[in-house]
Amino acid sequence: MARIGNKIRDLRRRRQLTIRELSLRSGVSHSTISLIEREKVSPSLNTLQAILDALGSTLVGFLHGVQLGSHSPFYRADELPEIGNVRGISYKLIGMSHPNRTLQFLKETYQVGADTGGQLSHEGQEAGYVVSGKIEVRAGSKTEVLGPGDAYYFDSREEHRFRNVGDEPAEIVSAITPPTY
């Protein structure tokens, strides 16, 4: 039986679409589609639905005959894919291959002066724990500089921003729900 990533790749190729074209049609990043097709990540239901809509397929039709397979609940350091490395910020995803994932769990590293830039906002909630360094977190109208052992939890629909204000890299372990990767 076909796996999800293989089936998506086959559908995309049958429709003669590149990954970038599918990304534009679905609103799902090309890197996420690539990871899904290579069986490196199990897509959330919303992500899978967006891709299938762009491919002109239905969820029921697509899932007919798909075998999800087994997975390990453990992830070694070299098994944490980098899902983004921009503006001096590294995002490593924990549990990427877990089927039907409802949580996005990240290890974030902010280089000195790194800043998410602009105000972010999206559906969901997020929480994090500062492991090392100093990070300025803005959530809505509130701003705090957090250090090792400090934490945050806020509604992601509030505009938010993260910035390393220390003189060493800052590390955060965070969770976002629903997952966007």
Stockholm file with secondary structure:
# STOCKHOLM 1.0

chainA/1-181         MARIGNKIRDLRRRRQLTIRELSLRSGVSHSTISLIEREKVSPSLNTLQAILDALGSTLVGFLHGVQLGSHSPFYRADELPEIGNVRGISYKLIGMSHPNRTLQFLKETYQVGADTGGQLSHEGQEAGYVVSGKIEVRAGSKTEVLGPGDAYYFDSREEHRFRNVGDEPAEIVSAITPPTY
#=GR chainA/1-181 SS CCCHHHHHHHHHHHTTCCHHHHHHHHCSCHHHHHHHHTTSCCCCHHHHHHHHHHHTCCHHHHHTTCCCCCCCSCCCGGGCCEEEEETTEEEEEESTTCTTCCCEEEEEEECTTCBCCSCBCCSSEEEEEEEESCEEEEETTEEEEECTTCEEEEETTSCEEEEECSSSCEEEEEEEESCCC
#=GC SS_cons         CCCHHHHHHHHHHHTTCCHHHHHHHHCSCHHHHHHHHTTSCCCCHHHHHHHHHHHTCCHHHHHTTCCCCCCCSCCCGGGCCEEEEETTEEEEEESTTCTTCCCEEEEEEECTTCBCCSCBCCSSEEEEEEEESCEEEEETTEEEEECTTCEEEEETTSCEEEEECSSSCEEEEEEEESCCC
//
